[in-house]
Structures are given as structure tokens and as C-alpha cells.
Amino acid sequence: MADNIDLLIVGAGPAGLGAAVAAGSCGLDAAVVDEYASVGGQIFRNIQLPCIEKILDERTLGIGRKLVEDFEKSGVKFYPNTSVWGMENTTVFCKSPDEVKKISASKIIYATGGYERPVPFKGWTLPGVYTAGAAEMLFRSAGELPSGKEPVVLCGNGPLLMALAVHLTEHGVPIRAWLDTGKFSSKLFASVHMGRVFQDMPYFKHGMHLALEIIKAKVPIITGVSAVEACGSGFVEKVVYTKNGKRYELAASALIRHEGIIPRIQIPSALDMKLEWDSLQRYWYPKTDAFGRTSLNHVYIAGDNAFVHGGESAIWKGYVCGYAAAWDLGVVPDNEIKVKSEEFYRKMQLLCRARDYLRYVFAPNPQVFDIPDDTIVCRCECVTAGEIRQAAREGFTNPREVKIATRAGMGPCQGRSCGTALAEIIAQTTGMNAEQVGILKCRQPFSPVTLAEYCALHA
């Protein structure tokens, strides 16, 4: 791996690959690193394998495979199984199973994507509880989906559940029910913005196809659900929930929950990038301009890592960001860059406007964090919701203070799995809003690293 390059792209998902193709077309000496063995990210993982044809629709397959083919032709280097754990100025520290390495790059693009909003609930540590993304990944990597003697239960409020429900029914996995935790008022208000989705008719038709398949499969959708629990002795055996003040039980072999996608801000937070709060989707995101430039003049953010608009729009965000990096490096004349990036910028703007409708339809319900005191919130340190609420009542009113008082967020994941819930529970307990509460700030290293690996780079 080169020690000094023009551009380093962290993440080989839709945005990272788009940025790489753009950078390659401008003649940049660029490289992409990703912690997984192949390119594609969560959406286009294993896109070139025949088994994926049974999972993805024809349009998504075509988009993903063309993107991967364009990347392979770009000449940009790819380093798999390589994770970035630190950064100083323009030097990035990363490791693979074979080595640890410093990479100096004039410009750095983080395209690490989004992840599913972690929502703790009673029984969420029980085997048989999945996120929607984990269930999809299981099928793509092992060719299996959660199943057993009893049907599965879907739960939550987010677009991934629609696609997952169709995949389950198509492969013979029975669905006992879809427990909708969203607010009806949010969906009603979203109708005002529905006209935006018609700006991308192929996407609208795909969404309608999913909805019709769910109706055809007669999947029971139960709205107004709260207080969801997974119960069982050693494995999920039933799902308990509340509706209109009454408790109900459903026999199930698995519970798959999804409460939307949020940006990965661990690295932006650790690097002290300027962050902003989206009050509708209730998440923090790095502040960027339309081309992915951040408050750090050599660092860019591309794709859902900055603001969640979905996989296809992330591709065009990546292209625009890659061209912006080339522009800022001055290796291509300004007029040529404008011509190259104009089409992709237009596509990005169009799809972001169309996807904006989903922000309103699937606006998260903050009541999902109204969980019993004995529910574990921080799995690394086994801190419960009751301990967090007690600390907040004692005057610890931001995540950093509660972390010191309870150790919540002090484990290896640095709050990746509990930070959102921690802030929401503090807000509920103190009467503050989540923006006032703030975030659980991350520190370097971004991911665990051994002392030997650290010393090898700093000897």
C-alpha cells in the first residue's frame, strides 16, 4: 500500500465506490480501504454472486453491478479487510490481518455509511433477536433467513422492513405480524410531502411493488404498538407488546426490529468535525457543503455517513465528492471538473429531494426509548435504563456526565450501540430535548487496537 497518495477513501459501499470512480477518471492516485473482504457495502454486498439475483430486484442489481464494474475499471486500488482506527492531520492509521500501516493522503473521504438506530428493549440481548440489516446479511452470506417452528415477528418503523418482509415471504418464511411502532401523526403529516417521491418514478414504482407484495402475502400489520419485549428461555419463544393499554403475546421463533437508519458519526465526532441536529429524524450528522466538504479542510464525507438518503443517492453523492476532491487538489481544470460533475450533481439533488419524503413517513417515535428500568441499555458495561435515569435525576444531564457516573458508553464500542438511547433517556428524564442533551463524544482509536499494533506505528 502506498505511503503517500492523492486521495484515500474509507469505505467501499455505494458512496465510496462512486467517489473512487470519479477520482480515477480524473487521474488521481487513489485507494479505497474497507473492513470487509469485498466491495459493495451493506446494499451491494456480494452483488456479483448468482444467489443475490434471488434477493435484489432487477433494477437494483443493474445499478450495483455497473457500479462495481466501473470501479474495477477505474484503476483505483482496493485494500480489503482493512479497518481505520486513527488519524492525525492527513495521516490515517489502519490495520489488516497481515499488517498495520500509516497512509498519508492529501485528501481523505469518509464514506462509512449509516447504521440501524439501536433501540434497547426487554429481551434485546436474547438469541433470536435481529436487526433488519443483520437478517439480510445472514441471507446474503449464508443463504439462510431466520426461521423455526414458529413464524417470525417484524417490529419497528423504517423502510428496510418493507424489503425484508417481501424477501421473507418470497422464501417461505412465515411472518406472524408486523408491529408498527411509528406514529400515525407522522405518516399523516408526510402526505403533504408525497409529491417529492414522484420525482423518481422508478423508485416510486419499486416502493409500490413492495407494498403490493406485502398486501398480497396478507402480512398482518398492527399499528400503535409500544412496550415490545422478546421473551424466552435461552432463545426467542414469544413477543409481547402493548396496544391501547392491553398486553398481547405472539409465538415466534425470531424478532426482527428496525427503527430507521442514522449516520455513523463516531469518526466525525472523534475528529471534532462540526455536527448538526436533524429534529425530524432525531440524529446528529456532520455539517458538509453540497460537495461533501467538512469543517476540516482536507476531509470529506460522502453518502449516508453525512445525511441519510439511501443507497442509490449515495452513489451520486460519492461521485460529486470525488470530483470535489480532484477540484480542490487542482489536478484538473475547473471547467473540465464542472462538466464532469454536473450530471452527477443533478442526479444527486433529484434523488435527495425524492428520498426526503421517507424522512417524514418514517420519522422515529421517541417513545420507543420509554423502556423499563431493568432493561440493559449499555451492553458492554451492563448499565440499565434505571441507572441512567437515576444519574440524570441526580444532576448528570449530558451523556459525558452520565458516562462517568454509570460507565454507560465506556465499553469497546464507545457508545455506538447505546449512545443514542443514552441521550434520549436523559432527555426524557430531565425534560430537555435531545439536541440540548448532546452526544456521547467518541475518542480515538475509532475501533479497538492492540498495544503491539499501536507501538508498531509509533516506534
RAJOQUI-V111448 format. One record per backbone hydrogen bond with DSSP energy under -1.0 kcal/mol. NH is the residue of the N-H (numbers start at 1). CO is the residue of the C=O. Records with the same first field share a line. If there is no record, write none. Layout:
NH = CO + CO
This chain:
5 = 104
6 = 29
7 = 29
8 = 107
9 = 31
10 = 109
11 = 33
17 = 13
18 = 14
19 = 15
20 = 16
21 = 17
22 = 18
23 = 19
24 = 20
25 = 21
27 = 24
28 = 23
30 = 28
31 = 7
32 = 77
33 = 9
34 = 79
40 = 12
44 = 40
47 = 44
49 = 46
52 = 49
53 = 50
54 = 51
55 = 52
56 = 52
61 = 57
62 = 58
63 = 59
64 = 60
65 = 61
66 = 62
67 = 63
68 = 64
69 = 65
70 = 66
71 = 67
72 = 68
73 = 69
74 = 71
77 = 30
79 = 32
81 = 36
82 = 34
83 = 95
85 = 93
86 = 93
88 = 91
91 = 88
92 = 103
93 = 86
94 = 101
95 = 83
96 = 99
101 = 94
103 = 92
104 = 3
105 = 90
106 = 5
107 = 6
108 = 298
109 = 8
110 = 300
111 = 10
115 = 262
117 = 260
124 = 121
126 = 123
129 = 126
130 = 255
132 = 257
135 = 131
136 = 132
137 = 133
138 = 134
139 = 135
140 = 136
141 = 137
142 = 138
143 = 139
152 = 174
153 = 254
154 = 177
155 = 256
156 = 179
157 = 258
161 = 158
163 = 159
164 = 160
165 = 161
166 = 162
167 = 163
168 = 164
169 = 165
170 = 166
171 = 167
172 = 169
173 = 168
176 = 152
178 = 220
179 = 154
180 = 222
181 = 156
187 = 183
188 = 184
189 = 185
190 = 186
192 = 189
193 = 190
194 = 191
196 = 193
197 = 194
199 = 196
200 = 197
204 = 200
205 = 201
206 = 202
207 = 203
208 = 204
209 = 205
210 = 206
211 = 207
212 = 208
213 = 209
214 = 210
215 = 211
216 = 212
217 = 213
218 = 215
219 = 214
222 = 178
225 = 180
226 = 242
229 = 240
230 = 122
231 = 238
236 = 127
237 = 231
238 = 231
239 = 250
240 = 229
241 = 248
242 = 226
243 = 246
246 = 243
248 = 241
250 = 239
252 = 237
253 = 151
255 = 128
256 = 153
257 = 130
258 = 155
262 = 115
264 = 113
269 = 265
270 = 266
271 = 267
272 = 269
273 = 268
276 = 285
278 = 283
282 = 278
283 = 278
285 = 276
287 = 274
289 = 293
292 = 289
294 = 299
299 = 296
300 = 108
301 = 292
302 = 110
306 = 303
307 = 303
314 = 310
315 = 311
316 = 312
317 = 313
318 = 314
319 = 315
320 = 316
321 = 317
322 = 318
323 = 319
324 = 320
325 = 321
326 = 322
327 = 323
328 = 324
329 = 325
331 = 326
337 = 333
338 = 334
339 = 335
340 = 336
341 = 337
342 = 338
345 = 341
346 = 342
347 = 343
348 = 344
349 = 345
350 = 346
351 = 347
352 = 348
353 = 349
354 = 350
355 = 351
356 = 352
357 = 354
358 = 355
361 = 357
362 = 358
363 = 360
368 = 365
369 = 366
370 = 367
371 = 369
375 = 372
377 = 383
378 = 383
382 = 378
383 = 378
385 = 375
386 = 373
388 = 384
389 = 385
390 = 386
391 = 387
392 = 388
393 = 389
394 = 390
395 = 392
396 = 391
397 = 395
402 = 398
403 = 399
404 = 400
405 = 401
406 = 402
407 = 403
410 = 407
414 = 411
416 = 413
419 = 415
422 = 418
423 = 419
424 = 420
425 = 421
426 = 422
427 = 423
428 = 424
429 = 425
430 = 426
431 = 427
437 = 433
438 = 434
441 = 439
446 = 85
454 = 450
455 = 451
456 = 452
458 = 454
